[in-house]
Amino acid sequence: MTFAGPSGSDITAASPQILPHIEFLLHEYGKAYLFAGELEKANQLQIAVLEHRRNTLGDDHLDTLEVALLYEKQGNFQEAEELVVLVVNKRRLVLGDNHSDTLDSAVNLTLLYNQSGRLNKAEELSVELLERWKKIQGENHPETLSRMSDLAHTYSNMGRLQEAEALEVLTRQRSILGDDHLDTLLSMGNLAVTHRQLGIFREAETYGVTVLQKRNFALGENHPETMHAMSNLAFTHNKLEQLQEAEDLGLVVLEKHGREAEALLVEALKKQTDLLGNNHPNTLCTMANLGSTLNKLEQWQEAEDLLVPALEKQKDLF
């Protein structure tokens, strides 16, 4: 993909001659592509803007750091963490601890710690951010609720499921933001995972179906968040299959849920591979879930073909 200037040249090429208004447009296009889930196009534009800002403003300028922050979405956690830590420290120094830009960058660092499995650091920073937002905006402000949702997600990742559920984030967000708000759907998806881990599979399925339907409508079926919801729902179907097996509901029902899970996961894996690449954590998680489903359906060779490379790639990544 190229963006041609008046002379027909590619204006995304890193160059000190990029005019400020063109740079602004490239940056905004990059953010729009990122939100739409078109990561390859977003990445190309981000690189162009980042290199230009490094050349003209230097690595430590806040505008440079804003673009660097977007690299977290690419799944390269080690490089992303170095950049995001630089962002947080620089913004604390220049803007102060309670400035909204400082807090926003710290939120990105929290999410990055969660994704890379550094859960103690994620918890520590999540608690700090929640307390700051409570003091700045009050307990029921949307940003405060989002930070509460982040902390609940961290607790869930740590296996502290009762603490995650006790925060009751979803009830507050539904009341204040409404059922269709993307922050509400994020908390609903997290609660679906928590309920699944607690063995409350029917409620997990109900929440999972709602999240998938609403994200499909709001974001489109190819958005990474929609595909993530699809993968989570498929995993819940797997758990329901095990529950029905325990209740001795018979082979027909087991096969039905197994096939439902397989169909969802095959679709999610194809879309995630196309949009995120083979090595992205969400893609690898779906590969593992699909391999597990195929095992249950006694498709041994197909399961092995997915599980072995998924394991090797996860070892390389983490």
N, C-alpha and C positions, 0 to 999 in steps of 0.2 A: 504494500500500500504506500502511495506517495501523495503528497500534497503539493501541487504545482503552483509556483508563483507566476507573476506576469510574464517573465521570460521563458516560462516552461520548465524551469529548474525545480528540483525537489527541495522544498523549503523545510523539510524535516531534517535535512542533513545538518549535523552539528556545525555551526558557524557563528563567529562573532557578528556577522552582518544581519542576523535575524532581528527584525524590527520589534519593538516592545509589544505593539498590538497583535502582531503575528504570534509572538511567543505566548501571549495571554490566551489567544484562541487555541493554540496547540495544547496548552495545559488543560483548558476547559474541555476540549475534545477528548483528551486522554482520560479525564475523570468521568466523562459521559460513557466512554467505551468500557471503562472499568465497572461502572455501576450496571451497565447492560450485560456484563459477563463476557465481553469480547476482549479477552486478556491479551491476545497477541497484538491487536491493534493498539490497545492501551499502552502496552509495553514499548512499542516502537515510538509512540509520541512522547512517553515519559523520558525515554533515553535521550531523545533530541533536546527536550527542554532542560533536562538535568545537565547534560554536557554543556549547553549554552550558558546556563547559570553558573556552572563551575568556572567556565572561562571568563565570564564577565564580572561575577560577584564574589567568587571564592567558595570553598567548601562549607564555611561556617555561617554564611548568610542565611537568614531565616527563610527566604524564598527558595534557596537551593535545598534546604532541609525539608521544606514542604513537599517538594517533588520526590525526594529520596524516600520519604515516608510511605509513598504508594508502592514501593517495591515489596513491602511485606506481603502484598496480595499474590505475589508470584510463587510463594512457597519456599524461597531460599532463606531459611531461618537464620543461619549463622551470619550471613552478610546483612540481612535485614535487621538483626538485633544490634549490630554495630552501628548502623545508621540511625536506628530509632533511639538508642541510648544517647547518641550524639545530639539528636533532636531534643530530647527531654532535658539534658544537662544545659544545652545552650539556651533553651527557652526559659528554664528556671533562672539562669544567670541574667538574661536580658529582660525578661518580662515579669519574673516573679513566680512563686509557687502556685498562686491562685488565679493566674491569668487563664482565660478559656483556651488559648492556644497551647499553653503548657499542659493543662489538664487533658486536652484532646490527644496530645502526643503520648502522655502517660497511659491513656486508655489503650492506644495501639500497642504499647509495650506490654501491658497486661495480657492482651489477646495473644501476642507473640509468645509470651512465657507459657500460656496455656497450650498453644499449638506445639511448642517444642518440648512439652512435658516438664517444665520447670515450675511445678505447681506451688511450692512453698513461696517462691518469689511472686507468683501470680496472686496468691492469697494476700500476702503482705501489702502489695501495691493496690489490690482491689479494695481492701479494708481502708487504706489511707484515702483513696479517691472517694469512696462512699462517704466517709466522714467529712471530707472537704466540701462535697456537694451539698450535704445536709446543712452545713453551716452557711454556705453561700446562698442556696436557693430554697432550702426547706425540704422536708421529707417527701412531698408529693410532686415535686417538679419532674418533668420528663427525663431530664439528665440524671437526676438522683435515682429515679426508677431504673434507668439503663445501667447505672453503676451497681445497683442492687442485683440486677439480672446477671451482670458479669460475675459478681461474687457468688451467686447461686450456681452459676455454671462451673466456676472453679471448685466449689464444694462438691458438686456432682462428679467432676473429674477425679477428685481426691477420694471418692467413695464415701464422703460424709453426706449421705443422701437425705437423712432426716433434717439436717441443718439447711440443706438446699431447699427442701420443701417448706420448711418453717418460715422462710423469708416472705412467702406469699406474694411474690412479685406480680404474677399474672393477674390476680384479683385486682390489685391496684391499677395496673396498666389498662385493663379492660374498662374500669370505671372512669379513668382520666383520659385515655387516648382512644379508646374504642377497640372493637374486636379486629378491625382490618388494618390497624397501624402496624408497620413493619417491626417496630420494637415489641409490640404485643405478640406478634407471630414468632419472633425470636425467643421470647420467654416461653411461649406455648411449646415450641419445639424442644427447648431445654427441659421443660417439665415432662414432656412425653418421654424423653430419654431417662429422666429420674424415675418416673413411674415404671418404666420397663425394667430398670435396674432393681427396683423394689419388688418386682414381681406382679405389679398391678397392670397386667397386659391389656385388658379391655380398655381402660382409660387411656393408656399409652396409644393404643390404636386410634381411638376417637380423636385425641389431640393431633396425632400424626396425619390423619386424613384431612382434618381441618386446615392444618398448616400447608399441606401439599396443594390443596384446592385453592386456597387464598393466595399463596405465592405464585401459583400458575397464572392466576388472574392478574395479579399486580405486577409481576416481574417477567412473566413468560416462561414457557416450559424449558427453555435452554439456559436460563440463568443459573449460575453455580449454587445459589441458595435454594432454588427449586429442586435441583438435582440432589442436593444434600438432604432435603426433606424426603425425597423419593427413596434414597438409600436408607434413611432412618426408618421409614415406614416398612420397607422390605425386611429389615432386621427384626422389627416388631412382629411381622408375619411369621418369621422363623420361630420366635418365642411362642407365639400362639399355637404354632404347629406342635411344639413340644408339650404345651399345656393340654392340647386336645389328645395327644398321645397318652398322657398320664390319665386323662379322663376316659380313655378307651372309646373314643368316638368313631373309630374305624378308619380303614385305609383310604376311602374315597375322600373324606374331609382332609386327611393329612396330605394327600396328593394335591388337592385343590389349593391349600395354603402354600404348599411348597412351590407349586407352579406359579402362583401369584407373586411370591417373593422372587422367584427366578426371573419372571418377565420384567418386574420393576427394576431389578438389579442389572439385567442385561442392557436395558434402555439407559439407565443412569450411567453405567460404565462407559458405554459408547459415547455419550454426550460429554462426560467428564474427560475422557481421553482426547476427544477432539478439541475441547476448549481449554483444558488445564494441562494436558500432557500426561505422559505415562508415569511420571515420578511425583506428581503432586500428592500430598497426604490424603486428600479427599478421594482421589482416584484409587490409591492403594487400599484405603479402608473399604471401598466398594468392591475391589477385587477380592479382598479377604472374605467379605460377607457373601459374595457370589460363590466363592470356592466352598464355604461352609454349607451353603444351600445345596450345591451340587453333590456334596458328600452325603447329605441327608436323603437326596433323591437317588443315591447309589450310582451316580455318574462319576466314578472314581477317577478316571483318567482326565476328564475335563476339570475336575476339582484340583487335581495335582498340578495341571498346567497353569492354573491361576495362583494357587497358594504358594508354590515354590518361588516364582519370580517376585510375588508381592512381599514375601518374607525377606528375600535378598535386598530388594530396593529399600525396605524399611530399615534394615541394618545399615545400609549405606547412608541413609538420610539422617538417622538419629545416632 
